[in-house]
Every structure is written in C-alpha cells, then in structure tokens.
Amino acid sequence: MRARPQVCQALLFALALQTGVCYGIKWLALSKTPAALALNQTQHCKQLEGLVSAQVQLCRSNLELMHTIVHAAREVMKACRRAFADMRWNCSSIELAPNYLLDLERGTRESAFVYALSAAAISHAIARACTSGDLPGCSCGPVPGEPPGPGNRWGGCADNLSYGLLMGAKFSDAPMKVKKTGSQANKLMRLHNSEVGRQALLRQFQPLDPSGLPHSPLTGTVRGSARLSGNEV
C-alpha cells in the first residue's frame, strides 16, 4: 500500500544530508510501555521512555490522555508495517525506538513518512477516544436516543477531531519546539511533515457535520473503524 501522491509531494526530506532528525519521533518508544505501568499517577510520567521534558509536563497535566497516546504509538508501528508490507523497507527499524538506525536518523523519505504518520496517528487516537466519551477534556454533547445505522455508532463528543488535532499536535510537536534540540532547518522540516500528516487525516474525515464530527452523509453518525491503515498519509 503506497502513500498518496499529493501527500508524498508535500513531505520534505533531505536525503543523507542531515542526521539526528529522529528526536521528534522518539516518543514512539511508548509502544513498549509495560502493561504493569498503570499511568494513573503523575510520577509515572518520568518512567516513560523517549519523552522530552515538555512531553513529560504534558503527561502530568493531561494524564488521562496517556493510555490513548501509548495506543497511538502502537498503532504507528502496525500502520507503518501495513503500508510498506510489500516493499524493501518495511518499517522494521521503527521498532527500535527510541534508538533508531540511519534510515530514520537521516532526512529520508522514510523518516518524513514516519513523522507524518505519527502525527496523524496520535490525533486520530485522541479523536476516537474523545468520540467514545473516554476523555473528560472533550466537549461532549448528548447522544441521540435512536440507534445508529449498520456499521456506525453515535459519537459522544462534539469537537472530537478538533480536540484530537490540537492535543496531538501539542504532544508530537513538542520535541521540535525545544530550543536546544537540532537545527532550525531540521525543526521546520519535521514540523512541516507532521502538519502534512494532520492535514491528510483531516481530509480523510471530510465532510464534517456542523458539530465537527466525521460522519456518513446519510446518517450523520461517526464511522466505527478504529484502525489506522497507514494509507491516510
């Protein structure tokens, strides 16, 4: 499964010219978070691997998001493997997070894709958790009394996608906004690629109903698919 051409054209990369550009995706090491870590106390945030100080602070102030963000990191691994299943580069090195190999350390097409996919995945996961009513920070509205149509379900939050995009960006972009981390050119490139991923996700869920929920044109209900395919970016 190949990335969409218009998204690929928007991704920025600098083949073999820059190294040390993977700092913004070290948070994918959260995929290895042990089940025994309950993530219900702020001191647990320091035990999470791959986070910069700003992400640790976001963890402490938004502890209810962390199970969702851990889930997003795992989804990135799965979606990346699905997207490149029939290709020579098959995302296996992404499993080494936070200690990546040169394919993700340099400004390659692969690292650009992983940045975009990671940004899309975290926003997607938060939006879905918001829709399910699992996050107290969401603006939730009443659920209609009548049952939804086949293959759909009613969402519980009016601004789920907007909230997912906002909080996802705050977390995934945090490493690029640390003053002492990397060159300005690297930071701008990574921020651009992350934004490409979020915009691809936003287009995937168009059209939106007036409340901001992705919906079926016929039923106005939220689509039920929970899996990120990797084809979004």
Secondary structure as UniProt FT lines:
FT   HELIX           5..10
FT   TURN            15..17
FT   HELIX           22..32
FT   TURN            35..36
FT   HELIX           42..47
FT   TURN            49..50
FT   HELIX           53..61
FT   HELIX           63..65
FT   HELIX           66..83
FT   TURN            84..86
FT   HELIX           92..96
FT   TURN            97..98
FT   HELIX           102..105
FT   HELIX           109..131
FT   TURN            132..133
FT   TURN            136..137
FT   TURN            150..151
FT   STRAND          152..153
FT   TURN            158..159
FT   HELIX           160..172
FT   HELIX           174..177
FT   TURN            179..180
FT   HELIX           184..204
FT   TURN            210..211
FT   TURN            217..219
FT   STRAND          222..223
FT   TURN            231..232
//
